[in-house]
Amino acid sequence: MDIHLGLLASLILNVAFLIIIFGQSKKINVLREENKKLTPIEHKEELIALASEKLRTLGDIKTIKYLREEKGMSMIDAKQFVDALKK
């Protein structure tokens, strides 16, 4: 009987955590959209030229770090941008 209560409690906690994670995920997406609206839109050609120069002189990791810190990109966006530049 104690095993069943433990499993039930574990199931309830897992469901609660999934609900919390789903809620946080929605909030993150909303914040990303707001961030896109608030960040100044730089001409794509200028950003490509700047990132290409950084990629050539600094390498992948430091270019991604630069894009994240200075341009406000997410890790995934910066990585995909750098990967696209390398092709």
C-alpha positions in Angstrom: 0.0 0.0 0.0 2.9 2.4 0.8 4.4 1.7 -2.6 1.1 2.8 -4.3 1.0 6.0 -2.3 4.6 6.8 -3.2 3.9 6.2 -6.9 0.8 8.3 -6.8 2.7 11.1 -5.0 5.5 10.9 -7.6 2.9 11.0 -10.5 1.3 14.1 -9.0 4.6 15.8 -8.6 5.6 15.0 -12.2 2.4 16.4 -13.6 2.8 19.5 -11.5 6.3 20.0 -12.7 5.2 19.5 -16.4 2.6 22.2 -15.9 5.1 24.6 -14.4 7.6 23.8 -17.2 4.9 24.4 -19.9 4.0 27.7 -18.3 7.6 28.9 -18.2 8.1 27.8 -21.8 5.2 30.0 -22.9 6.5 33.0 -20.8 10.0 32.5 -22.4 8.4 32.6 -25.9 6.5 35.8 -25.1 9.6 37.4 -23.8 11.6 36.4 -26.9 9.0 38.1 -29.1 9.0 41.2 -26.9 12.8 41.3 -27.1 12.7 41.1 -30.9 10.5 44.1 -31.0 12.6 46.1 -28.6 16.1 45.4 -30.0 17.1 47.8 -32.7 16.9 46.2 -36.1 20.3 46.4 -37.7 20.6 46.0 -41.5 21.1 42.4 -42.2 24.0 43.1 -44.5 25.8 45.0 -41.8 25.3 42.2 -39.3 26.5 39.6 -41.7 29.6 41.6 -42.5 30.4 42.2 -38.8 29.8 38.6 -37.9 31.8 37.4 -40.8 34.7 39.5 -39.7 34.4 38.3 -36.1 34.2 34.7 -37.3 37.4 35.1 -39.4 39.4 36.8 -36.6 38.0 35.3 -33.4 36.5 31.9 -34.4 33.1 30.3 -33.8 32.8 30.4 -30.1 33.8 34.0 -29.5 31.6 35.1 -32.4 28.6 33.4 -30.9 29.5 35.0 -27.5 29.8 38.4 -29.2 26.4 38.0 -30.9 24.8 37.0 -27.6 26.3 39.7 -25.5 26.4 42.6 -27.9 23.5 41.9 -30.2 21.1 40.2 -27.8 20.7 37.0 -29.7 19.8 33.8 -28.0 22.3 31.0 -27.9 20.4 29.0 -30.6 19.9 32.0 -32.9 23.6 33.0 -32.6 24.8 29.4 -33.3 22.5 29.0 -36.3 23.6 32.4 -37.6 27.3 31.5 -37.3 26.7 28.1 -38.9 24.9 29.7 -41.8 27.8 32.1 -42.3 30.3 29.2 -42.4 28.4 27.6 -45.3 
